[in-house]
Amino acid sequence: MDPRTWVKDLTWYFMFLLFTTTIGPLLFGFHLAELNTPQDVITCKRKSIFDSKPSLSLPQCIPMNPTEIGLVSSIFTAGGLVGALVAGPLSAKFGRLRTMQSTTAFFIAGPAFEALASNIGVMTVGRFISGLGAGAAVVVVPIYVSEVAPPAERGFFGSFTQIMVNVGILIAQLLGFFLSHGQFWRIVLGAGGAIGAVQTVGLLFACESPKWMADRGHPGKAKKTLRKIRGDKFDIEEEISEWGVESREQFAEEEETLLGSENHPANDLPSTPTKKESPNESVSMWGVVRDPLYNRAVVAVIAVMLAQQLTGINSIIMYGVTLLANLLESNSATLNLAVSALNIIVTAIAATLVDRVGRKTCILQSIFGMGVSSLILAIGIGKGIKVLSAVAVICFVASFGLGLGPVPFLLPPELVGPEAVSALQSWALAANWIATFVVAQFFPMVNSWLGGGRVYYIFAGVALFFFLFVGWWLPETRGKKNADEVWGRERRVD
């Protein structure tokens, strides 16, 4: 894909929408990693990751044992699961934009509790609230981006979801690296609220998804919005034809209504449509499971989302500094910071490959690389080989960025039609959050129990299983116009 052939067609408004909406995934990554670097300082094990004296006389830390650390870390994923389950139906009924605007309240409130926490209870509440916003964001934002991005580059721009997750991780690691002393860790946790406030303001100037508006019975307004996103020089007719709206006359009728109401700004946003207005009725979460048209896609996305987490990426993102502290000493924080920066670069490179080599190929290569890296990391930690362990961590995270990081978020809008994508996305993220909870909660205990990095042999075995299953079950979606073409069936007309 030659960027020169399509970059000139992008509008500043589209870029604004892309970066504003993906602040949600950025905050997901931020909260996922915010406890990693300052963990020992927060839990009173150390006064600083550099062993310096505390700079403030205020209460410095909150004592926690390994079980309590696991609880505070994993409660974020519990909130994420609730947010993911609720966000799909809400975005289908009330729109992608309104749902994203609602999540920003959690992004502001959660960090406030975390930063001001004086005990485990308050910290847990804050992490749960932050999780609610993050869970909703990683459901709705990939759908929104896929619906506003140019069709030929959906894979590329869809990868921005994971790129921004990695940016959030890097920001958290950077702040933790410089502020993990005294009680300055509170600034690290509170910074997420400031970022959430920025998104709150930005979303005031965003627009609703044109595809959602067309699907809910407002094709004229959808066309007008799409023109605003694409600009005057972009040919939008083919894209409009993919919406599957009932007729050209329907466009003409609503466009006349729009022209007559342009002097009434209050009418610009579509109200919640009645059932009669909705040409494509949304499918519920249980509906996609029961319907043979969708249930294979449910299995596919759940498998990929489980693979994303159960291969062990968050053992590094959430616990990497502590995991490698005994082996690398203070260099473990530096290594995690370098790995976070590398992850952004690798994911950005992978974004250009997704539309070239295919979604499935990227995922399989990613799983294979993580499996091999897990074996090497287990050996490196077990034998106390510093260089081998560091190289294994770098390869582990880089392999994740090549496929399992960005690609899973692209799949739901490509495996089913628009009427079922919100429900499928909710199943996908529910599986993702449950798997994230399992790793966040039990990794410290299993790693302590097995010792010597042996837990990574388990991750290697998990990678082998998912490599075989995904290779057998998941279809390739690259270059396919719709879900029917992906699954090789005739288009169903209801």
C-alpha positions as CSV (number, residue, x, y, z in Angstrom):
1,M,0.0,0.0,0.0
2,D,1.6,3.3,-1.1
3,P,0.6,6.0,1.3
4,R,0.9,8.6,-1.4
5,T,-2.1,7.2,-3.2
6,W,-4.5,7.9,-0.3
7,V,-3.0,10.3,2.2
8,K,-3.8,13.3,0.0
9,D,-7.5,12.3,0.2
10,L,-7.6,12.4,4.0
11,T,-9.2,15.4,5.7
12,W,-8.1,17.1,8.8
13,Y,-11.5,16.4,10.3
14,F,-11.1,12.7,9.8
15,M,-7.6,12.8,11.5
16,F,-9.2,14.8,14.4
17,L,-11.9,12.1,14.8
18,L,-9.3,9.3,14.7
19,F,-7.0,10.7,17.3
20,T,-9.8,12.1,19.6
21,T,-11.8,8.8,19.7
22,T,-8.7,6.6,20.2
23,I,-7.8,8.5,23.4
24,G,-10.2,5.9,24.9
25,P,-7.9,2.9,24.0
26,L,-5.0,5.1,25.0
27,L,-6.4,5.3,28.5
28,F,-7.1,1.6,28.5
29,G,-3.4,1.0,28.0
30,F,-2.5,3.7,30.5
31,H,-4.5,2.2,33.3
32,L,-3.3,-1.3,32.4
33,A,0.3,-0.3,32.9
34,E,0.0,2.5,35.5
35,L,0.9,0.2,38.5
36,N,3.8,-1.6,36.8
37,T,6.7,0.7,37.5
38,P,5.6,2.3,40.8
39,Q,4.2,-0.9,42.2
40,D,6.9,-1.5,44.8
41,V,6.7,2.2,45.9
42,I,2.9,2.1,46.2
43,T,3.0,-1.1,48.2
44,C,5.7,0.1,50.6
45,K,8.3,-2.4,49.5
46,R,10.7,0.4,48.4
47,K,10.8,4.2,48.8
48,S,11.9,4.6,45.2
49,I,12.8,2.5,42.2
50,F,16.2,4.3,42.4
51,D,16.4,4.0,46.2
52,S,16.3,7.8,46.7
53,K,14.8,9.4,49.7
54,P,11.1,10.4,49.6
55,S,10.6,14.0,48.6
56,L,7.4,14.7,50.5
57,S,6.4,14.0,54.1
58,L,2.8,13.0,53.3
59,P,1.7,9.4,53.6
60,Q,3.8,7.6,51.1
61,C,2.3,4.2,50.4
62,I,-0.4,1.6,50.9
63,P,0.9,-1.8,52.3
64,M,-0.2,-4.8,50.2
65,N,0.6,-8.5,50.1
66,P,0.8,-10.4,46.7
67,T,-2.9,-11.3,46.9
68,E,-4.0,-7.7,47.5
69,I,-1.7,-6.5,44.7
70,G,-3.4,-9.0,42.4
71,L,-6.8,-7.8,43.5
72,V,-6.0,-4.1,42.9
73,S,-4.6,-4.9,39.5
74,S,-7.3,-7.3,38.3
75,I,-10.3,-5.2,39.6
76,F,-9.6,-2.9,36.6
77,T,-10.4,-5.9,34.3
78,A,-13.6,-6.6,36.3
79,G,-14.8,-3.0,35.6
80,G,-13.7,-3.5,32.0
81,L,-15.8,-6.6,31.6
82,V,-18.9,-4.7,32.8
83,G,-18.1,-1.8,30.6
84,A,-17.6,-4.1,27.6
85,L,-20.9,-5.9,28.1
86,V,-22.9,-2.7,28.5
87,A,-21.2,-0.7,25.8
88,G,-22.2,-2.9,22.8
89,P,-26.0,-2.6,23.3
90,L,-25.8,1.1,24.2
91,S,-23.7,2.0,21.1
92,A,-26.2,0.1,18.9
93,K,-29.2,1.8,20.4
94,F,-28.0,5.4,21.1
95,G,-25.0,5.7,18.8
96,R,-21.3,5.3,18.9
97,L,-20.6,9.0,19.7
98,R,-23.0,9.3,22.6
99,T,-21.6,6.1,24.1
100,M,-18.0,7.4,23.9
101,Q,-19.0,10.7,25.4
102,S,-20.6,8.9,28.4
103,T,-17.4,6.9,29.0
104,T,-15.3,10.0,29.6
105,A,-17.0,10.5,33.0
106,F,-15.5,7.2,34.2
107,F,-12.1,8.2,32.8
108,I,-12.1,11.4,35.0
109,A,-13.7,9.9,38.1
110,G,-11.6,6.7,38.3
111,P,-8.2,8.4,38.4
112,A,-9.5,10.9,41.0
113,F,-10.2,8.0,43.4
114,E,-6.9,6.4,42.6
115,A,-4.8,9.5,43.1
116,L,-6.4,10.3,46.4
117,A,-6.5,6.7,47.7
118,S,-5.4,6.2,51.4
119,N,-6.3,2.5,51.5
120,I,-6.8,-0.5,49.4
121,G,-10.6,0.0,49.3
122,V,-10.5,3.5,47.7
123,M,-7.8,2.4,45.3
124,T,-9.9,-0.6,44.3
125,V,-13.0,1.6,43.6
126,G,-10.9,3.9,41.5
127,R,-9.5,1.1,39.4
128,F,-12.9,-0.4,38.9
129,I,-14.4,2.9,37.7
130,S,-11.4,3.4,35.3
131,G,-12.1,-0.1,34.0
132,L,-15.7,0.7,33.2
133,G,-14.6,3.5,30.9
134,A,-11.8,1.4,29.4
135,G,-14.0,-1.6,28.8
136,A,-16.6,0.5,27.0
137,A,-14.0,2.4,24.9
138,V,-12.3,-0.7,23.5
139,V,-15.7,-2.0,22.4
140,V,-17.0,1.2,20.7
141,V,-13.9,2.9,19.4
142,P,-12.8,0.1,17.0
143,I,-16.4,0.0,15.6
144,Y,-16.5,3.7,15.1
145,V,-13.0,3.9,13.5
146,S,-13.9,1.1,11.1
147,E,-17.1,3.0,10.1
148,V,-15.4,6.4,9.5
149,A,-12.2,5.2,8.0
150,P,-11.8,5.0,4.2
151,P,-12.9,1.4,3.2
152,A,-9.6,0.5,1.4
153,E,-7.6,1.4,4.5
154,R,-9.7,0.1,7.3
155,G,-7.0,-2.3,8.4
156,F,-4.4,0.4,8.6
157,F,-6.5,2.9,10.5
158,G,-8.1,0.1,12.6
159,S,-4.6,-0.6,13.9
160,F,-4.6,2.8,15.5
161,T,-6.7,1.4,18.3
162,Q,-3.7,-0.8,19.4
163,I,-1.2,1.8,18.6
164,M,-2.9,4.2,21.0
165,V,-3.1,1.4,23.6
166,N,0.6,1.2,23.3
167,V,1.0,5.0,23.5
168,G,-1.0,4.9,26.8
169,I,1.3,2.1,28.1
170,L,4.4,4.2,27.2
171,I,3.0,7.3,28.9
172,A,2.3,5.4,32.1
173,Q,5.8,3.8,32.0
174,L,7.4,7.2,31.4
175,L,5.6,8.8,34.2
176,G,6.3,5.9,36.5
177,F,10.0,5.9,35.5
178,F,10.4,9.5,36.7
179,L,7.8,9.7,39.5
180,S,8.2,6.4,41.3
181,H,9.4,7.9,44.6
182,G,7.8,9.3,47.7
183,Q,4.1,9.9,47.0
184,F,4.6,11.2,43.5
185,W,3.1,7.9,42.3
186,R,-0.2,9.7,42.9
187,I,0.5,12.0,40.0
188,V,1.0,9.0,37.8
189,L,-2.4,7.6,38.7
190,G,-4.1,11.0,38.5
191,A,-2.7,11.8,35.0
192,G,-5.3,9.6,33.4
193,G,-8.0,11.9,34.6
194,A,-6.4,14.9,32.8
195,I,-6.2,12.9,29.6
196,G,-9.9,11.9,30.0
197,A,-10.8,15.6,30.4
198,V,-9.1,16.3,27.1
199,Q,-11.1,13.7,25.3
200,T,-14.3,15.0,26.9
201,V,-13.7,18.4,25.2
202,G,-12.6,16.9,21.9
203,L,-15.7,14.7,21.6
204,L,-17.9,17.8,21.7
205,F,-16.7,18.5,18.2
206,A,-17.0,14.9,16.9
207,C,-19.8,13.5,14.7
208,E,-21.8,10.4,14.8
209,S,-20.9,7.4,12.6
210,P,-22.5,7.8,9.2
211,K,-22.9,4.1,8.9
212,W,-24.8,3.9,12.2
213,M,-27.1,6.8,11.1
214,A,-27.8,5.1,7.8
215,D,-28.5,1.8,9.5
216,R,-30.9,3.5,11.9
217,G,-33.0,5.1,9.2
218,H,-31.2,8.4,8.5
219,P,-29.4,7.9,5.2
220,G,-29.6,11.5,4.1
221,K,-27.9,12.8,7.3
222,A,-25.5,9.9,7.0
223,K,-24.5,11.0,3.5
224,K,-24.1,14.6,4.6
225,T,-21.9,13.5,7.6
226,L,-19.8,11.2,5.4
227,R,-19.2,14.1,3.0
228,K,-17.9,16.2,5.9
229,I,-15.5,13.4,6.9
230,R,-14.2,12.5,3.4
231,G,-14.2,16.0,1.9
232,D,-15.6,17.3,-1.4
233,K,-13.1,15.5,-3.7
234,F,-13.6,12.0,-2.4
235,D,-16.1,9.7,-4.3
236,I,-18.4,8.4,-1.6
237,E,-21.0,6.7,-3.8
238,E,-19.4,3.2,-3.6
239,E,-19.1,3.5,0.1
240,I,-22.7,4.5,0.4
241,S,-23.8,1.5,-1.6
242,E,-22.2,-0.8,0.9
243,W,-24.5,0.5,3.6
244,G,-27.4,-1.5,2.1
245,V,-30.0,1.3,2.6
246,E,-33.3,0.7,0.9
247,S,-33.3,3.0,-2.0
248,R,-32.0,6.1,-3.7
249,E,-35.4,7.7,-3.2
250,Q,-34.9,7.4,0.5
251,F,-31.7,9.5,0.2
252,A,-33.5,12.1,-1.9
253,E,-36.4,12.4,0.5
254,E,-34.3,12.9,3.5
255,E,-31.9,15.3,1.8
256,E,-34.9,17.5,0.9
257,T,-35.9,17.5,4.6
258,L,-32.3,18.3,5.6
259,L,-32.2,21.2,3.2
260,G,-35.4,22.5,4.7
261,S,-34.1,22.3,8.2
262,E,-30.6,23.6,7.9
263,N,-31.7,26.8,9.7
264,H,-32.7,24.6,12.7
265,P,-29.4,23.3,14.2
266,A,-31.3,21.4,16.9
267,N,-32.5,19.0,14.2
268,D,-29.0,18.1,13.1
269,L,-28.5,15.2,15.4
270,P,-30.8,12.2,14.8
271,S,-33.1,11.3,17.6
272,T,-33.3,7.7,18.8
273,P,-35.3,6.1,15.9
274,T,-38.4,4.0,16.3
275,K,-38.5,0.4,15.2
276,K,-40.3,1.4,12.0
277,E,-37.4,3.8,11.1
278,S,-34.7,1.1,11.5
279,P,-34.2,-0.8,8.3
280,N,-31.7,-3.2,10.0
281,E,-32.7,-4.4,13.5
282,S,-29.8,-4.8,15.8
283,V,-29.0,-8.4,16.9
284,S,-28.6,-9.0,20.6
285,M,-25.7,-10.7,22.3
286,W,-27.7,-14.0,22.7
287,G,-29.0,-13.6,19.2
288,V,-25.6,-13.8,17.6
289,V,-24.9,-17.0,19.6
290,R,-28.1,-18.7,18.5
291,D,-28.1,-17.6,14.9
292,P,-26.0,-19.9,12.6
293,L,-25.3,-16.9,10.5
294,Y,-23.2,-15.4,13.3
295,N,-22.2,-18.1,15.8
296,R,-19.1,-19.2,13.9
297,A,-17.9,-15.6,14.1
298,V,-18.5,-15.5,17.8
299,V,-16.2,-18.5,18.3
300,A,-13.6,-16.9,16.0
301,V,-13.3,-13.6,17.8
302,I,-13.5,-15.2,21.3
303,A,-10.6,-17.5,20.4
304,V,-8.5,-14.6,19.1
305,M,-9.2,-12.4,22.1
306,L,-8.4,-15.2,24.5
307,A,-5.1,-15.8,22.5
308,Q,-4.3,-12.1,22.8
309,Q,-4.3,-12.3,26.6
310,L,-3.6,-15.9,27.6
311,T,-0.3,-15.9,25.7
312,G,1.0,-13.7,28.5
313,I,1.4,-10.1,27.2
314,N,0.1,-8.5,30.4
315,S,2.6,-10.5,32.6
316,I,5.1,-8.0,31.1
317,I,2.9,-4.9,30.8
318,M,1.5,-5.2,34.4
319,Y,4.3,-7.0,36.3
320,G,7.4,-6.7,34.1
321,V,9.4,-4.4,36.4
322,T,8.8,-6.6,39.5
323,L,9.2,-9.8,37.5
324,L,12.7,-8.9,36.3
325,A,13.8,-6.8,39.3
326,N,15.9,-9.6,41.0
327,L,17.6,-10.4,37.7
328,L,18.1,-7.0,36.2
329,E,17.8,-4.8,39.4
330,S,17.0,-1.2,38.5
331,N,17.5,-1.9,34.8
332,S,14.1,-3.7,34.8
333,A,12.3,-0.3,34.7
334,T,14.5,0.9,31.9
335,L,13.9,-2.3,29.9
336,N,10.1,-2.0,30.3
337,L,10.3,1.6,29.2
338,A,12.3,0.6,26.1
339,V,10.0,-2.3,25.4
340,S,6.9,0.0,25.5
341,A,8.5,2.4,23.0
342,L,9.4,-0.6,20.8
343,N,5.9,-1.8,20.9
344,I,4.6,1.4,19.4
345,I,7.1,1.2,16.5
346,V,6.3,-2.5,15.8
347,T,2.6,-2.0,15.9
348,A,2.9,1.0,13.5
349,I,4.8,-1.2,11.1
350,A,2.3,-4.0,11.5
351,A,-0.5,-1.5,10.6
352,T,1.0,-1.3,7.1
353,L,1.2,-5.1,6.8
354,V,-2.4,-5.9,7.8
355,D,-3.8,-4.9,4.5
356,R,-0.9,-6.5,2.6
357,V,-0.4,-10.0,4.0
358,G,-3.8,-10.4,5.7
359,R,-5.3,-10.5,9.2
360,K,-4.9,-14.2,9.8
361,T,-1.3,-14.4,8.7
362,C,-0.3,-11.6,11.0
363,I,-2.1,-13.3,14.0
364,L,-0.4,-16.7,13.3
365,Q,3.0,-15.1,13.0
366,S,2.4,-13.2,16.2
367,I,1.4,-16.3,18.2
368,F,4.3,-18.3,16.9
369,G,6.8,-15.5,17.9
370,M,5.3,-15.2,21.3
371,G,5.4,-18.9,21.9
372,V,9.1,-19.2,21.0
373,S,9.9,-16.0,23.0
374,S,8.1,-17.5,26.1
375,L,10.4,-20.6,25.9
376,I,13.5,-18.4,25.7
377,L,12.3,-16.2,28.5
378,A,11.6,-19.2,30.8
379,I,15.2,-20.5,30.1
380,G,16.7,-17.0,30.6
381,I,15.0,-16.3,33.9
382,G,15.6,-19.9,35.1
383,K,19.3,-19.9,34.3
384,G,19.8,-16.3,35.4
385,I,21.0,-15.2,32.0
386,K,20.4,-11.4,31.9
387,V,21.0,-10.8,28.2
388,L,18.9,-13.8,27.1
389,S,16.0,-12.7,29.3
390,A,16.2,-9.1,28.0
391,V,16.2,-10.2,24.4
392,A,13.3,-12.6,25.0
393,V,11.2,-9.8,26.6
394,I,11.9,-7.6,23.5
395,C,11.0,-10.4,21.1
396,F,8.0,-11.3,23.1
397,V,6.5,-7.8,23.0
398,A,7.5,-7.2,19.4
399,S,5.8,-10.4,18.3
400,F,2.6,-9.3,20.1
401,G,2.7,-6.0,18.3
402,L,3.0,-7.7,14.9
403,G,-0.5,-9.3,15.1
404,L,-2.2,-10.2,18.3
405,G,-2.0,-6.5,19.4
406,P,-3.8,-4.7,16.6
407,V,-5.6,-7.3,14.5
408,P,-8.2,-8.7,17.0
409,F,-9.9,-5.3,17.2
410,L,-10.3,-5.2,13.4
411,L,-12.2,-8.6,13.1
412,P,-15.7,-8.0,14.5
413,P,-16.8,-5.4,11.9
414,E,-15.4,-7.7,9.2
415,L,-16.9,-11.0,10.3
416,V,-20.5,-9.9,10.7
417,G,-22.9,-7.3,9.2
418,P,-23.5,-3.9,10.9
419,E,-26.7,-5.2,12.6
420,A,-24.6,-7.7,14.7
421,V,-21.2,-6.0,15.1
422,S,-22.0,-4.4,18.5
423,A,-23.1,-7.7,20.0
424,L,-20.1,-9.5,18.5
425,Q,-17.7,-6.8,19.8
426,S,-19.2,-7.2,23.3
427,W,-18.6,-11.0,23.2
428,A,-15.1,-10.4,22.0
429,L,-14.2,-7.9,24.7
430,A,-15.9,-9.9,27.4
431,A,-13.6,-12.8,26.6
432,N,-10.7,-10.4,26.4
433,W,-11.4,-8.9,29.8
434,I,-12.0,-12.2,31.5
435,A,-8.7,-13.5,30.2
436,T,-7.0,-10.3,31.3
437,F,-8.5,-10.7,34.7
438,V,-7.1,-14.3,34.9
439,V,-3.6,-13.2,34.0
440,A,-3.7,-10.1,36.3
441,Q,-5.1,-11.9,39.3
442,F,-3.2,-15.2,39.2
443,F,0.1,-14.4,37.5
444,P,1.8,-13.1,40.6
445,M,0.7,-16.2,42.6
446,V,1.6,-18.8,39.9
447,N,4.9,-17.2,39.2
448,S,5.7,-17.2,42.9
449,W,4.6,-20.8,43.3
450,L,6.5,-22.2,40.2
451,G,9.5,-19.8,40.5
452,G,12.4,-19.4,38.1
453,G,10.2,-18.1,35.2
454,R,8.6,-21.5,34.7
455,V,5.2,-19.9,34.2
456,Y,6.4,-19.0,30.7
457,Y,6.4,-22.7,29.8
458,I,2.7,-22.5,30.4
459,F,2.4,-19.5,28.1
460,A,4.3,-21.3,25.4
461,G,1.9,-24.2,25.6
462,V,-1.1,-21.9,25.4
463,A,0.5,-20.3,22.3
464,L,0.9,-23.7,20.6
465,F,-2.8,-24.5,21.2
466,F,-4.1,-21.2,19.8
467,F,-1.7,-21.3,16.8
468,L,-3.4,-24.6,15.8
469,F,-6.9,-23.5,16.6
470,V,-6.8,-20.1,15.0
471,G,-5.1,-21.6,11.9
472,W,-8.0,-24.0,11.5
473,W,-11.0,-21.9,12.4
474,L,-10.4,-18.2,11.6
475,P,-11.1,-17.1,8.0
476,E,-9.1,-14.4,6.2
477,T,-11.0,-11.1,5.9
478,R,-8.5,-9.1,3.9
479,G,-10.0,-7.9,0.6
480,K,-13.5,-9.1,1.4
481,K,-16.4,-6.7,0.9
482,N,-18.7,-8.1,3.5
483,A,-19.2,-10.9,6.0
484,D,-21.0,-13.1,3.5
485,E,-17.9,-13.1,1.2
486,V,-15.7,-13.8,4.2
487,W,-17.6,-16.9,5.1
488,G,-18.2,-17.9,1.4
489,R,-22.0,-17.8,1.4
490,E,-24.7,-16.1,-0.5
491,R,-25.9,-12.8,0.8
492,R,-29.0,-13.2,3.0
493,V,-31.9,-10.9,2.4
494,D,-34.3,-10.5,5.3
